[in-house]
Amino acid sequence: MTSANGSTADTAHGVGPVDKDRRYFLIGATSAVAALGVVGAAVPFVASWSPSAKARAMGAPVKIDISRLEPGQMVGPMPAWRGKPVFVMSRTAEVIERLKSPTQNLQDPQSERPMQPDSSKNAWRSTKPEIGVYLGLCTHLGCSPKYYPVVGATDWDGNWQGGFFCPCHGSVFDLAGRVYAGVPAPDNLEVPPYRYETDTVIVVGEGEGAA
């Protein structure tokens, strides 16, 4: 049965008059809310594809102050670039001279493999002989080697000349980050791109080889 205003009544089931216009409005409104709910649920998921501020910062250049770095010391707390620890060390004049001497117990003594910018293909693997800059990750499985600059017998080398020892699997590197022969690590420690902003400030992530 249809009333004069367009509403219908189901008299057989005792249901009162229903306004068709109101029913269509409610259906449309419900559908719109449901659609908004789907969009709202998708926004956080899509947003997760965008790099966060923290992720962007991880790739940004890092400035390291070496004004208080004494010969034989390494910068601490250890800085990081792209989520990787950076070893920044000061070498003594004695160490610099020792690194000049050719040695037969290194895998890549002339830095022929692409583990550093061309400007660091020298006996010290650095821009300046007195300051070394290396990523602090063993090239075997990515553990962080320990810094042992003192010369003398050690548990892993009876004639230790100073360098880095990785306790995870026994890889060793000299004070230029060059890997010894006969250890699990296949390559020298990586030299990141870096430049000197001033005599006492190094910028890691800028310079030759920066991506």
Phi, psi and omega in degrees: 000134183247133180272176183293333182267010176093359179277160179240157178228133177264088184288336182292329183251009176072022180269135183286181182300140178238128180277115182299319181299321181291321180295317179296324179296315181296319179297315180296319180294319179297318180296320180296318179296319179298319179296319177297324178297319178296316179297317180299323180288330183280332185301311179299324181293314179295319181299330182292345177282337181282139179295136179284169178298323179295318180295321178294321181294329181296332180265355182284153176301152181238131178265134182234124181273121180247018185297332182256009183282121180265154177305132181092352182260164174236145182299134175212150356302149187293124177286167179222148177224126184054037178077008182246138178294146179242123175272118174239114187232152177253127183258143177284164178299324179296317179296317180301317179293321181294324181290340178292329186290130178295142180229147184262356183259021177248145180289320185222067186295333181264008178055048181279336179280152186282067179247011182199158173296160180302327181293345180254014176275076180211183184296336182257347183055049181201165179291316177244135183303326186280345182236121176255140180229117184219152171283130187275051179232126177298137183280007175276288181231015174085015174287168180257113179296159178260147183270120178231087185279345186282135179280139178150172180294140177229176179294337184251350181205121181286348180227050185296130181252016181092146180154216184234137178237129178262110184289347182296310184221012171086017177285145181229148182225149178277186184283006169251008180076016180273133186279142177284158175283153176078018177241164182297326183296131183271342187222164173296161173299144182283139173262118180284163172294135178203163177212163177265117174285317172221184178294340184239007179230122178254137176251110179269130182110357175230151180116193182301130178089359180290139179257000000 
